[in-house]
Amino acid sequence: MKRLFSFIIKEFKHILRDSRVLLILFGMPVVQVLIFGFALTNEIKNSKVIVIDYSKDEISKKMVNKIEANKYFEIIEHTDNKNIILDYFRQGKIKAAIIFPQHFSYDISNSRGSQIQIITDATDVNFANSIKNYISAIINECLTELVLGKDKRLTILPQIKMLYNPQLKGAPNFVPGVMSMVMLLVCVMMTAIAIVREKEMGSMEVLLTSPVSPVLMIISKVVPYFVISTIDLCLILLLSVYILDLPVQGSLFLLVAESLLFIITCLIIGILISIRTSSQQIAMLISLVGMMMPAVFLSGFMFPIENMPYVLQLFSNLVPSKWFYIIVKDIMLKGAGFEIIWKETLIIAFMMFLFLLVSFKTFKVRLYQ
């Protein structure tokens, strides 16, 4: 046991003496959480619009006031000149234009029906659809108030409820994905160079001639990165709760336990890459391309898996980040317990034991065989 601690301390010294490695280990998780939480968001905030109201009656004014009072939009101009719309879009001054026709209130009040024209900039299709949906929701809400207690045959008014994220914030979507991506990247990439670094430095021969068994040697490489990854996990959770205003709806203990299981799995994957490669460059390339890209594209974080071809849907089941992403979303956003996420937990645990077994089987006690 004393030998094991000495090897663990040696690995810690390797990490702590390199400021660039420390910046990657602790700076990258913080930066990615903040960037994904604030910059990369699908929320609508202070989008500039213009209103062209040919009616100028009571109902149209109420709707305009409701849109203006909403934090999602900023009405920069009220005008009757429809010809300026195209110029404003070309200059990037507005994201949408709302046009109320003449006799709007009269047509609504007399059940004749009327149309509000919403024009958006579709160069960004998703953003344009979001703006359209937001404006439509505000208008429908206003119509609901107008027909309340009156003839319900005026229109069909659907009641919409957004579960788990009623404000449509971006953080609830990005934080679970960032957790799975950062944990995978830090654990796999940094652990992948642990053993191969000893090979390149020529110190592997000394380690192999020491009385430490291969199992203890692997453990001594894993423990420091496990501690660092746990600290990164705490940083991400603190940033999520106190900076991004995303509280954990479920059990914090269960979330931490599942995260530690995922961290161990990723560390073992990194060790396996380190054992099977001969240089740090190759190890980093495999960890970045072979693990990072599937974590981004096949975990369901950036793109819905259901929309992918069936072959990619099957391949996504081999990506540990997919199952961890589902677990984090269920616990943090839905407040789910272990009875909901037991299947995903078993899959990650199976992957952990499989990679661990392969690592022990492929670890060579001699450099040249």
C-alpha positions in Angstrom: 0.0 0.0 0.0 2.9 2.4 0.8 4.3 1.8 -2.8 0.9 2.5 -4.2 0.7 5.9 -2.4 4.2 6.8 -3.6 3.2 6.1 -7.2 0.0 8.2 -6.8 2.0 11.1 -5.3 4.4 10.8 -8.2 1.5 11.1 -10.7 0.1 14.1 -8.8 3.5 15.8 -9.1 3.6 15.2 -12.8 0.2 17.0 -13.1 0.8 19.9 -10.7 4.2 20.9 -12.1 2.7 21.6 -15.6 0.7 24.8 -15.6 -0.7 24.2 -19.0 -2.2 20.8 -17.9 -3.7 22.5 -14.9 -5.3 25.1 -17.1 -6.9 22.4 -19.3 -8.1 20.4 -16.3 -9.7 23.2 -14.4 -10.1 26.1 -16.8 -11.7 24.2 -19.7 -14.7 22.9 -17.7 -15.5 26.4 -16.4 -15.1 28.1 -19.8 -17.2 25.5 -21.6 -20.0 25.6 -19.0 -20.2 29.4 -19.2 -19.9 29.5 -23.0 -22.6 26.8 -23.6 -24.8 28.2 -20.8 -24.8 31.8 -21.9 -23.5 32.2 -25.5 -24.8 29.0 -27.2 -28.4 29.3 -26.3 -31.7 28.8 -28.2 -33.5 31.4 -26.1 -35.1 34.5 -27.6 -33.9 37.6 -25.8 -34.4 41.3 -26.7 -35.0 40.5 -30.4 -35.6 43.7 -32.3 -38.9 44.0 -34.2 -40.9 46.7 -35.8 -44.7 46.9 -35.7 -46.9 48.2 -38.6 -50.4 48.7 -37.3 -52.9 49.8 -40.0 -55.7 49.3 -37.6 -54.7 51.3 -34.5 -57.7 50.0 -32.7 -58.1 48.7 -29.1 -57.3 45.1 -29.7 -54.2 45.7 -31.9 -52.9 48.2 -29.3 -53.4 45.6 -26.5 -51.4 43.0 -28.5 -48.6 45.5 -29.3 -48.4 46.5 -25.6 -48.2 42.8 -24.6 -45.4 42.1 -27.1 -43.6 45.3 -26.0 -43.9 44.3 -22.3 -42.4 40.9 -23.0 -38.7 40.5 -22.3 -38.2 38.4 -25.5 -38.8 41.4 -27.9 -37.8 45.0 -28.3 -40.0 47.1 -30.5 -37.7 49.6 -32.1 -40.3 51.4 -34.2 -44.0 51.9 -34.9 -44.6 52.8 -38.5 -47.1 52.8 -41.3 -44.5 52.4 -44.0 -44.3 48.8 -45.1 -41.6 49.6 -47.6 -38.9 49.9 -44.9 -39.2 46.3 -43.8 -36.8 44.9 -46.5 -34.2 47.5 -45.9 -34.3 46.9 -42.1 -33.8 43.2 -42.7 -30.9 43.8 -45.1 -29.2 46.1 -42.6 -29.7 43.6 -39.7 -31.7 46.1 -37.7 -34.6 43.8 -37.0 -35.3 40.1 -36.6 -39.1 40.3 -37.2 -41.9 42.5 -38.5 -45.5 42.3 -37.3 -48.2 43.7 -39.5 -51.8 44.3 -38.3 -54.3 44.8 -41.1 -57.0 47.4 -41.2 -60.3 46.9 -39.3 -58.5 44.3 -37.2 -60.7 44.7 -34.1 -63.9 44.9 -36.1 -63.1 41.6 -37.9 -62.3 39.8 -34.7 -65.3 41.2 -32.8 -67.7 40.2 -35.6 -66.3 36.6 -36.0 -65.1 37.4 -39.5 -61.6 36.4 -38.7 -58.4 38.3 -39.4 -54.8 37.6 -40.0 -51.7 39.1 -38.5 -48.6 38.9 -40.7 -45.3 37.9 -39.1 -42.2 38.3 -41.2 -38.9 36.8 -39.9 -35.3 36.6 -41.1 -35.1 32.9 -42.2 -31.3 33.0 -42.9 -31.3 31.3 -39.5 -34.2 28.9 -39.8 -34.3 27.7 -36.2 -34.1 31.2 -34.8 -36.8 32.4 -37.2 -39.1 29.6 -36.2 -38.5 30.3 -32.5 -39.4 34.0 -33.0 -42.5 33.1 -35.0 -43.6 30.6 -32.2 -43.0 33.2 -29.5 -45.0 35.9 -31.2 -47.8 33.5 -32.0 -47.9 32.4 -28.4 -48.2 36.0 -27.2 -51.0 36.7 -29.7 -52.9 33.5 -28.8 -52.6 34.4 -25.1 -54.0 37.8 -25.8 -56.9 36.3 -27.9 -57.6 33.9 -25.0 -58.1 36.9 -22.7 -60.3 38.7 -25.3 -62.7 35.8 -25.9 -62.9 34.7 -22.3 -66.5 34.7 -21.2 -67.6 35.3 -24.8 -68.5 33.1 -27.7 -66.0 30.3 -27.7 -66.7 29.5 -31.4 -64.6 32.5 -32.4 -61.5 30.3 -32.6 -59.8 27.2 -31.2 -57.4 28.2 -28.5 -54.9 25.5 -27.6 -53.5 25.4 -24.0 -49.8 24.9 -24.2 -47.7 23.9 -21.2 -43.9 23.4 -21.4 -42.8 20.8 -18.9 -39.4 21.0 -17.0 -38.4 24.1 -18.9 -41.4 26.5 -19.1 -39.2 29.6 -19.7 -37.5 27.8 -22.7 -34.1 28.5 -21.3 -31.0 27.2 -23.0 -29.1 26.1 -19.9 -31.3 23.1 -19.1 -30.4 21.7 -22.5 -26.7 22.5 -22.6 -25.6 21.9 -19.0 -26.2 18.1 -19.0 -24.5 17.8 -22.4 -21.6 19.9 -21.3 -21.2 17.7 -18.2 -21.0 14.6 -20.3 -18.7 16.2 -22.8 -16.3 17.8 -20.3 -16.1 14.7 -18.1 -15.3 12.5 -21.1 -12.8 14.9 -22.6 -10.9 15.6 -19.3 -10.9 12.0 -18.1 -10.1 10.3 -21.4 -7.7 12.7 -22.9 -5.6 13.4 -19.8 -5.5 9.7 -18.7 -4.7 8.6 -22.2 -1.3 10.2 -22.0 -0.5 8.9 -18.5 1.1 5.6 -19.4 2.3 6.5 -22.9 4.2 9.5 -21.4 6.2 7.0 -19.3 7.0 5.1 -22.5 8.3 8.2 -24.3 10.3 9.5 -21.3 12.0 6.1 -20.9 10.8 5.6 -17.3 8.5 2.8 -18.1 11.3 0.2 -17.8 12.0 1.4 -14.3 8.3 1.1 -13.4 8.0 -2.4 -14.8 11.0 -3.6 -12.8 9.5 -2.2 -9.6 7.7 -4.6 -7.2 4.4 -2.8 -8.0 1.9 -5.1 -9.8 0.3 -4.0 -13.1 -3.1 -3.5 -11.3 -1.6 -1.2 -8.8 0.3 0.7 -11.5 -3.0 1.3 -13.4 -4.7 2.4 -10.2 -1.9 4.8 -9.4 -2.4 6.4 -12.8 -6.2 6.7 -12.4 -6.5 8.0 -8.8 -5.1 11.6 -9.4 -7.3 12.1 -12.4 -10.3 10.8 -10.5 -9.7 13.4 -7.8 -9.3 16.2 -10.4 -12.4 15.0 -12.3 -14.4 15.0 -9.1 -13.3 18.6 -8.5 -14.4 19.5 -12.0 -17.7 17.9 -11.4 -18.2 20.1 -8.3 -17.2 23.2 -10.3 -19.8 22.4 -13.0 -22.6 21.8 -10.5 -21.8 25.0 -8.6 -21.7 27.0 -11.8 -25.0 25.4 -13.0 -26.8 26.1 -9.8 -25.5 29.6 -8.8 -24.5 31.1 -12.1 -26.9 29.5 -14.7 -29.7 29.2 -12.2 -30.3 25.5 -12.9 -31.1 23.8 -9.6 -30.9 20.0 -9.3 -34.6 18.8 -9.2 -33.7 15.2 -8.1 -31.3 13.7 -5.6 -27.9 15.4 -5.5 -26.4 12.2 -4.0 -27.7 10.1 -6.9 -26.4 12.6 -9.5 -23.0 12.6 -7.9 -22.9 8.8 -7.7 -23.9 8.4 -11.4 -21.3 11.1 -12.3 -18.6 9.2 -10.4 -19.5 6.0 -12.2 -19.2 7.8 -15.6 -15.9 9.4 -14.5 -14.4 6.0 -13.6 -15.6 4.6 -17.0 -14.0 7.4 -18.9 -10.8 7.1 -16.9 -10.6 3.4 -17.8 -11.2 4.2 -21.5 -8.3 6.7 -21.2 -6.0 4.0 -19.7 -6.9 1.6 -22.4 -6.0 4.1 -25.1 -2.8 4.8 -23.2 -1.9 1.1 -23.1 -2.6 0.5 -26.8 -0.7 3.6 -28.2 3.0 4.4 -28.4 3.1 8.2 -28.4 1.2 11.0 -26.7 0.2 12.6 -30.0 -1.5 9.4 -31.1 -3.2 9.0 -27.7 -4.5 12.6 -27.8 -5.7 12.2 -31.4 -7.6 9.0 -30.6 -9.2 10.6 -27.5 -10.2 13.7 -29.3 -11.4 12.3 -32.6 -12.4 8.9 -31.4 -14.2 10.0 -28.2 -14.9 13.7 -28.5 -16.7 13.6 -31.8 -19.1 10.8 -30.9 -19.8 12.6 -27.6 -20.8 15.7 -29.4 -22.7 14.3 -32.4 -24.1 10.9 -31.1 -25.0 11.6 -27.5 -28.2 13.5 -28.3 -26.7 16.7 -26.9 -26.4 18.7 -30.1 -28.7 16.7 -32.4 -31.7 14.5 -31.7 -30.8 10.8 -32.1 -34.3 10.0 -33.4 -33.6 12.1 -36.5 -30.4 10.2 -37.4 -30.2 7.2 -39.8 -30.9 3.8 -38.1 -27.3 2.7 -38.4 -26.1 5.8 -36.5 -28.8 5.3 -33.9 -27.5 1.8 -33.3 -23.9 3.1 -33.2 -24.9 5.8 -30.7 -25.6 3.0 -28.1 -21.9 2.4 -27.9 -21.2 6.0 -26.8 -21.1 6.2 -23.0 -21.9 9.9 -23.1 -25.4 9.2 -24.6 -26.4 7.2 -21.5 -24.9 9.7 -19.1 -26.6 12.6 -20.9 -30.0 10.9 -20.4 -29.2 10.2 -16.7 -28.2 13.8 -16.0 -31.3 15.3 -17.8 -33.6 12.9 -15.9 -32.1 13.7 -12.5 -31.4 17.5 -12.9 -34.5 18.5 -14.9 -37.2 15.8 -14.2 -36.3 14.9 -10.6 -36.1 11.2 -11.6 -35.0 8.5 -9.1 -33.0 5.4 -9.6 -36.1 3.4 -10.6 -36.2 5.5 -13.8 -32.5 5.5 -14.8 -31.5 2.0 -13.7 -31.2 0.7 -17.3 -28.8 3.5 -18.3 -26.8 2.9 -15.1 -26.4 -0.8 -15.8 -25.2 0.0 -19.4 -22.5 2.4 -18.1 -21.5 -0.1 -15.4 -21.2 -2.9 -18.0 -19.0 -0.7 -20.2 -16.8 0.1 -17.2 -16.2 -3.5 -16.4 -15.7 -4.4 -20.1 -13.1 -1.7 -20.6 -11.4 -2.6 -17.3 -11.1 -6.2 -18.3 -9.7 -5.3 -21.7 -7.2 -2.9 -20.0 -5.9 -5.6 -17.7 -5.7 -8.2 -20.4 -3.8 -5.9 -22.8 -1.4 -4.4 -20.3 2.1 -5.7 -21.0 4.6 -6.2 -18.3 7.3 -6.0 -20.9 7.8 -3.2 -23.4 9.0 -5.5 -26.2 7.5 -8.9 -26.7 
